[in-house]
Structure formats: structure tokens, C-alpha cells
Amino acid sequence: MRRFRGQAVAAAGVIALAASCASAPNGRKGPRDELEAKRERLAALRSGLSAEEWRSPDSLGYYLDIFGLPRSGARARLIESGGKLLFALDFPRDEPIGRALVVHGYMAHSGHFGAAVRALLGGGYEVTLIDLPGFGLSDGKPNAIDDFGDYGDAVAAAAVIMRSESSGLPLAALGHSTGAAALTDFALRYPERAAAFDRFVMAAPLVRLTAWGLKLAGVKIVGERAVRFPRLPLITKGTIGNPDHTRFVMEDPLYRTVFDPSWVISLDRWVEWIGDGAEAPWAGSVLILQGEDDDVVDRRYNLPIVSRIFPRSRIVLYPGLSHCILQEAPLPATPVYAEIEEFLRR
């Protein structure tokens, strides 16, 4: 029994590891104490962030440089949602044609989306990034959630601010994996706020994971206690399509090596809810981008459900691309961002 429990713990760790994707800046791997020093400095900067904005070039510049995000005009702020303060970043540009919200996946955070930010800015969009509860520099228990709807609540809180600041500009959103699930929950439970958005892009959208029954069983064996795991390279074609991604995860000071079973248990309740025939009362268009080599999310189960919830959706499959469809090597990823830009401009 002890051996089986150990295998279950390892399997739970793989669930957590497999769901993280990153866009890697150039850099060299540092020792553990260097990672801890960076994490402590970022945490100190976050604690000093006022409820309005984080404008100091020294503080914000340190964050942006670590994660390879553009500096020009960037600002940070805290957004309140469900009693928690969530970290958000804004990237303005001259003469924007719209504004886009980017929502990360499980075990990721805003710092993982440098490539997406640059692509959206280059396409004429201002960009807002948000750390979901329990990730990055936002409040919450690391890598845990009691109610999956909290992610939709976070998007809804960001949507209020974006609408008030956008002066009539078209609003769009890009979500990866859990971020796509957050957009789905937002559209289902906040139809009035979702009406301000005319289109969503969902990359590798999460409804349930692959081998879902086995993973649920493993989590039940592990119990409710969070499990720590070593910071190791990932061994799955679903997440290792870009070796820079693996190096980035190994160097990310905000990557938390803990798996909390509450996340899978909450996801299970959410899957049951949206599988009951829910359809979003929202007239926007949805572009679904899915790698055919994705072995993290169950695309054969997920895509029909997402298409049912959003009747005005179009699915584009990419042979050879993985779960990290937004962070693959530059050449394969080029058609992905070209598809996004065309969809947003259409």
C-alpha cells in the first residue's frame, strides 16, 4: 500500500508539472540560493505595491527583466477579487486598435507570456496580464483552488477595469489551458461583463486532463495534503516541445514545486457542472488552437464541449505541436500567432 501511495504521489506531481508552460527569456541557470533571493525580492516588491499602481522603474524593471517582458510604458497594479489581491500588468501602445486580456495556465503566471505580449502589441493591441489566485504574485494558497469559479471571478474583476479604461476599444481575451477554462467560466456566469468582449482565443483549452479517471483516483489516494516535488525537467511530449521552456521552468523564481489536490478536486466539480449542457449566453467569436501532440488535456473530450458552449467557435489543429502551443520553438509557433492576429483583425 505504501508503494502504491508513493506512485500516486508521483502521478499527482506529474499532473501539476504537465500543466505548466512558459515563454523563456535568455538566461543562465542559477543555484538554488539565487532562485530564493529572486523570489524574496519579488515578494518584497509585491508587498510594497499599492492598491493603485506599481510604477517604480527599479521595482517593475526588475520583474520585467527576469521574465523577458517589454519595459516600454509597462505598469503593474493589484485587482481585488473574492477578498484576494491579484497581480496584474498593463502594456499600453500608441494608437491601439483594441485591448487584450491574457490569462495563464496552471502553475504559470504573467511572466510566462513575453512572446504573446510582443505579438499582441505588434498586432495593434494593448495588453493586460493577470495572475490568477494562487499563482505568481497574486494572493492565494500556492497552486490550489477551492472553487474553480474563482478563476472566472478573477477574469470578471479584470474585465470591469478594462472596460472602464478602454474608451470604447474592442476587447479580446487569450487564455491558455486553465486560462481558457477561466474565460469559459467567465462567459457562463458573467454574461453582461462578457458582452464587452467580442472574441476569445483559447489555446489548448482545459475541461479535463488526459487519463482523467486514473488521475482522479490517484489524487484521492494522496488525500488532501499538498505534495512537494523536486524541480526537475518535464518528461512529456505535451510540454517539452521547446527546450527553452524546460530551462525557463528550472530558472523561474515564482515556480512553486508543490501540487495541491484541491485543484483537481475543484476541477472535477467544475467539469461536472459545464458537462450538464451549459451554453454561454454570449454572441462573441472563439478561436480554439489545439496541438495534436498535446498529452496534457483530453482534446477529444474537451473540444466538443467548448464548441457546444460557444457555438460561434472555430477549431484549428496543429500536427506536431504540444500543450505549450504558445511557447513552441519559434518556427512552428509562427503560424499560431499569425492565426491569432488574423482572427483579432477580422
C-alpha positions in Angstrom: 0.0 0.0 0.0 2.9 2.4 0.9 4.5 1.7 -2.5 1.2 2.3 -4.3 0.7 5.6 -2.4 4.2 6.7 -3.4 3.3 6.0 -7.1 0.1 8.0 -6.6 2.1 10.9 -5.2 4.4 10.8 -8.1 1.5 10.8 -10.5 -0.1 13.8 -8.8 3.2 15.6 -9.2 3.2 14.9 -12.9 -0.3 16.3 -13.2 1.0 19.5 -11.7 4.2 19.7 -13.7 2.5 18.8 -17.0 0.1 21.8 -16.9 2.8 24.5 -16.8 4.0 26.2 -20.0 6.4 29.2 -20.2 8.0 31.6 -22.7 11.7 31.6 -21.9 13.9 34.6 -22.0 17.7 34.2 -22.4 19.5 33.4 -19.2 21.7 31.0 -17.4 20.6 28.6 -14.7 21.4 29.9 -11.2 21.9 28.0 -7.9 19.1 27.4 -5.5 20.1 30.3 -3.3 19.9 32.6 -6.3 16.4 31.5 -7.0 15.4 32.0 -3.4 16.9 35.5 -3.4 15.0 36.4 -6.6 11.7 35.1 -5.1 12.2 37.0 -1.9 12.9 40.2 -3.7 9.8 39.8 -5.9 7.7 39.0 -2.9 9.1 42.2 -1.2 8.2 44.2 -4.2 4.7 42.7 -4.3 4.1 43.6 -0.7 5.1 47.2 -1.4 2.7 47.5 -4.3 0.0 49.9 -3.5 -3.6 49.2 -4.4 -3.2 51.6 -7.4 -0.1 51.1 -9.5 3.5 49.9 -9.3 5.4 52.4 -11.4 8.9 52.4 -9.9 11.4 51.6 -12.7 13.6 49.8 -10.2 10.9 47.5 -8.9 8.9 46.9 -12.1 12.0 46.8 -14.2 13.5 44.0 -12.1 10.4 41.9 -12.6 10.2 42.6 -16.4 13.9 41.8 -16.9 13.7 38.5 -15.1 10.8 37.3 -17.3 11.9 39.0 -20.6 8.8 41.3 -20.8 9.0 44.7 -22.6 9.6 47.7 -20.4 8.1 50.5 -22.5 5.1 52.0 -20.7 4.5 48.9 -18.6 2.8 49.3 -15.3 1.6 47.0 -12.5 -1.4 47.1 -10.2 -3.4 45.0 -7.8 -7.0 44.0 -8.6 -9.4 42.8 -5.9 -11.4 39.6 -6.4 -13.1 37.5 -3.8 -11.2 39.1 -1.0 -7.8 38.5 -2.7 -5.5 41.0 -4.3 -4.4 39.8 -7.8 -1.3 41.0 -9.5 -1.8 42.5 -13.0 0.4 44.1 -15.7 -0.6 46.6 -18.4 1.3 47.2 -21.6 0.0 50.3 -23.5 0.8 51.3 -27.0 0.2 54.3 -29.3 -3.0 54.3 -31.4 -4.2 50.8 -30.3 -6.9 49.0 -32.3 -8.1 47.1 -29.2 -7.1 45.7 -25.8 -6.4 42.1 -25.0 -6.5 40.2 -21.7 -4.1 37.3 -21.4 -4.8 34.6 -18.8 -2.2 31.9 -18.0 -2.5 28.2 -17.2 -1.9 26.0 -14.2 1.5 26.6 -12.4 2.2 29.5 -14.7 1.9 33.3 -14.2 2.1 36.6 -16.1 5.8 36.4 -16.6 5.4 33.4 -18.9 3.9 35.3 -21.8 6.6 37.6 -23.2 6.0 36.1 -26.7 2.3 36.7 -26.6 2.7 40.2 -25.3 5.0 41.1 -28.1 2.8 39.5 -30.7 -0.3 41.3 -29.5 1.4 44.7 -29.2 2.8 44.2 -32.7 -0.7 43.5 -33.9 -2.0 46.8 -32.6 -3.4 45.6 -29.2 -2.8 47.0 -25.8 -2.3 44.1 -23.3 -3.3 43.3 -19.8 -1.9 40.2 -18.0 -3.3 38.9 -14.7 -2.0 36.3 -12.2 -4.9 34.0 -11.2 -5.4 33.3 -7.4 -2.6 31.2 -6.0 -0.1 31.9 -8.8 2.7 34.3 -9.5 2.4 37.4 -7.3 -1.3 37.1 -6.5 -2.8 36.2 -3.2 -3.9 32.6 -2.5 -2.6 29.2 -1.5 0.1 28.1 -4.0 -1.3 26.0 -6.9 -4.6 25.5 -5.1 -8.2 26.5 -5.5 -11.3 25.6 -3.5 -13.7 26.6 -6.3 -12.8 26.7 -10.0 -15.2 29.6 -10.3 -12.7 31.7 -8.5 -10.8 31.8 -11.8 -13.8 33.2 -13.6 -14.3 35.7 -10.9 -10.7 36.9 -11.4 -11.4 37.4 -15.2 -14.6 39.3 -14.3 -12.8 41.6 -12.0 -10.2 42.4 -14.7 -13.0 42.9 -17.2 -14.6 45.7 -15.2 -11.3 47.6 -15.2 -10.6 47.0 -18.8 -14.0 48.2 -19.9 -13.7 51.4 -17.8 -10.3 52.2 -19.2 -10.7 51.2 -22.9 -12.7 54.2 -24.2 -14.8 52.1 -26.5 -11.9 50.0 -27.9 -12.8 46.4 -28.8 -11.9 43.9 -26.1 -10.5 40.4 -26.6 -9.0 37.7 -24.4 -6.4 35.0 -24.8 -6.4 32.1 -22.4 -4.1 29.1 -22.2 -5.3 25.8 -20.7 -6.6 26.7 -17.2 -6.8 30.3 -18.5 -9.2 29.2 -21.2 -11.2 27.4 -18.5 -11.3 30.8 -16.7 -12.6 32.5 -19.8 -15.3 29.8 -20.2 -16.4 30.2 -16.6 -16.5 34.0 -17.0 -18.7 33.8 -20.1 -21.1 31.4 -18.5 -21.5 33.2 -15.1 -20.9 36.9 -16.1 -22.7 37.3 -19.4 -23.2 41.1 -19.0 -19.5 41.7 -18.4 -18.5 39.1 -21.1 -20.6 41.1 -23.6 -17.9 43.8 -23.6 -15.6 41.3 -25.3 -16.2 40.4 -28.9 -13.8 37.5 -29.2 -11.8 34.9 -27.3 -8.7 32.9 -28.3 -8.4 29.6 -26.4 -5.1 27.7 -26.6 -5.2 24.1 -25.5 -8.4 24.7 -23.6 -8.9 22.7 -20.4 -12.0 20.9 -19.5 -10.5 17.7 -18.2 -7.0 16.2 -18.3 -5.9 13.1 -20.1 -6.4 9.8 -18.3 -8.8 11.7 -16.1 -10.2 8.7 -14.2 -6.8 7.5 -13.2 -5.6 10.9 -12.1 -8.7 11.4 -10.0 -8.1 8.1 -8.4 -4.5 9.0 -7.7 -5.5 12.3 -6.1 -8.0 10.5 -3.8 -5.2 8.2 -2.7 -2.9 11.1 -2.0 -5.5 12.8 0.2 -6.0 16.5 0.9 -2.4 17.3 1.9 -0.3 19.2 -0.6 2.7 17.3 -2.1 6.1 18.8 -2.8 8.1 17.6 -5.7 11.7 18.3 -7.0 12.4 20.9 -9.6 13.0 18.5 -12.5 12.8 18.8 -16.3 9.5 17.6 -17.6 9.3 14.2 -19.4 6.3 14.5 -21.6 5.8 15.4 -25.3 2.9 17.5 -24.2 5.1 20.1 -22.5 8.7 19.8 -23.7 8.3 20.8 -27.4 10.6 23.7 -26.7 13.8 23.0 -24.7 13.9 26.7 -23.7 10.7 26.1 -21.8 12.3 23.5 -19.7 15.2 25.8 -18.9 12.8 28.6 -18.0 10.9 26.4 -15.6 14.1 25.4 -13.9 15.1 29.1 -13.5 11.7 30.6 -12.7 11.8 32.1 -9.2 7.9 32.1 -8.9 7.6 28.4 -10.0 6.2 26.7 -6.9 7.2 23.0 -6.6 4.0 22.0 -4.8 0.9 20.1 -6.0 -2.3 20.7 -4.1 -5.1 18.0 -4.6 -7.7 20.7 -4.1 -7.1 21.9 -7.7 -8.0 18.6 -9.3 -11.0 18.1 -6.9 -12.3 21.5 -7.8 -11.7 20.9 -11.5 -13.7 17.7 -11.2 -16.7 19.6 -9.8 -16.4 22.2 -12.5 -16.2 19.6 -15.3 -19.5 18.0 -14.0 -21.1 21.5 -14.0 -20.2 22.5 -17.5 -20.9 19.0 -18.8 -24.5 19.3 -17.9 -25.3 21.2 -21.1 -24.3 24.7 -20.2 -24.2 27.2 -23.1 -22.8 30.7 -22.9 -25.4 33.4 -23.5 -22.6 35.3 -25.3 -22.5 36.2 -29.0 -18.8 36.6 -29.4 -16.5 34.5 -31.6 -14.0 31.9 -30.3 -10.8 30.7 -32.0 -9.6 27.4 -30.5 -6.0 26.4 -31.1 -5.0 22.8 -30.3 -1.8 20.9 -30.7 -2.3 17.3 -31.8 0.6 16.1 -29.7 -1.0 17.5 -26.5 -1.0 14.8 -23.9 -1.9 17.1 -21.0 -5.6 17.9 -21.8 -8.1 15.5 -23.3 -8.8 17.2 -26.6 -11.2 14.6 -27.9 -13.4 15.2 -24.8 -12.8 18.9 -24.4 -13.2 20.3 -27.9 -16.8 19.2 -28.4 -17.8 20.7 -25.1 -16.1 24.0 -25.7 -17.7 24.1 -29.2 -21.1 23.4 -27.7 -20.7 26.2 -25.1 -19.5 28.6 -27.7 -21.5 27.9 -31.0 -19.5 30.6 -32.8 -16.2 28.8 -32.4 -13.6 27.6 -34.9 -11.1 24.9 -34.2 -7.6 24.9 -35.7 -5.5 21.7 -35.1 -1.7 21.8 -35.3 0.1 18.5 -36.1 3.3 18.2 -34.1 2.6 20.9 -31.6 2.1 20.2 -27.9 0.2 21.6 -24.9 2.6 24.5 -24.9 1.3 25.6 -28.2 2.1 29.3 -27.5 5.6 28.5 -26.4 6.9 26.1 -29.0 10.1 26.7 -30.9 9.8 30.0 -33.0 9.4 28.4 -36.4 6.5 26.1 -35.6 4.8 28.7 -33.4 4.8 31.3 -36.2 1.5 30.1 -37.8 -0.1 30.1 -34.4 0.5 33.8 -33.8 -0.4 34.5 -37.4 -3.7 32.8 -36.9 -4.3 34.8 -33.7 -3.5 38.1 -35.4 -5.8 37.4 -38.4 -8.6 36.4 -36.1 -8.3 39.5 -34.0 -8.2 41.8 -37.0 -11.0 40.0 -38.9 
